């Protein structure tokens, strides 16, 4: 199922946060939203998730305005994993994952702890079966992120939205998490901070800078020295990874340093 954004703008206190943004997340693809801090990535995701409405423009899910879709239907179609997830309740991994099944229950559903097939599939997909009885507060950061993705999967979504899913994770945990997400065969939209991970796992990238779309395309099309200098202010070489073929960004310094060395 496609997510489509047409001419979306968001203004706060007279300041444009997003300006005339038009982009799409194609069905079955992993679309990465990249850009420097403050570029509007999280705001764009909030439009997709209906946490706020655009001041102008439209956001469509499967050709329908997201604001017109009933709450439960939306929850059965789209699942979100936020950047920071926490709970004050003394819940186990299995109980947290089971929270994702609520949109499919007639009422409030079963008491927590009565695992369904959806929970079992989600635990298996993220390799969490050995941790199912562990308490949330005993988990590492990477394990907590996996649990939140598993909770989202228990919703049986067609679309998964992730806000900086590898933030605060070490290299191994980040790669493991995105590898698991990549194998889910869902439509995935993720704001990603790490350009190497974006290049490894995303089919297409949307580049934001100061709320404006600067480029849309495959990682190879988008991650160029010119764009990296323009958007991130870095002097970088982009080479083909010898094993994966993905573009590999090699940072040489700040863009202004390169200009000074070149005598510009």
Number of C-alpha atoms within 10 A of each C-alpha: 17 18 22 20 22 15 16 20 22 23 13 9 6 7 8 15 20 26 19 18 20 18 18 18 25 18 17 16 19 24 27 30 27 23 26 16 13 13 20 26 28 19 18 25 21 16 20 25 19 15 10 14 18 21 14 15 16 21 26 18 21 13 11 13 14 21 19 9 13 9 12 11 11 18 22 19 16 22 24 24 22 17 15 13 11 10 9 7 10 10 17 20 27 27 22 24 29 28 17 25 25 17 20 16 9 8 8 10 13 14 9 14 16 11 15 13 10 19 26 18 16 27 26 13 18 21 16 19 16 10 16 18 14 15 16 23 16 10 14 12 17 19 20 18 24 29 28 23 28 30 27 27 31 27 26 23 19 18 27 23 25 22 21 21 24 24 16 13 16 11 10 9 18 19 16 15 19 18 15 14 21 17 9 14 13 19 22 28 26 25 25 24 20 14 16 15 19 25 23 18 18 22 20 24 29 23 24 24 21 18 22 18 21 16 16 19 14 18 23 18 12 20 24 17 17 16 16 20 16 14 16 16 16 21 21 23 16 16 15 12 12 9 6 10 12 21 24 22 20 14 14 12 12 14 19 14 15 16 11 9 8 8 7 8
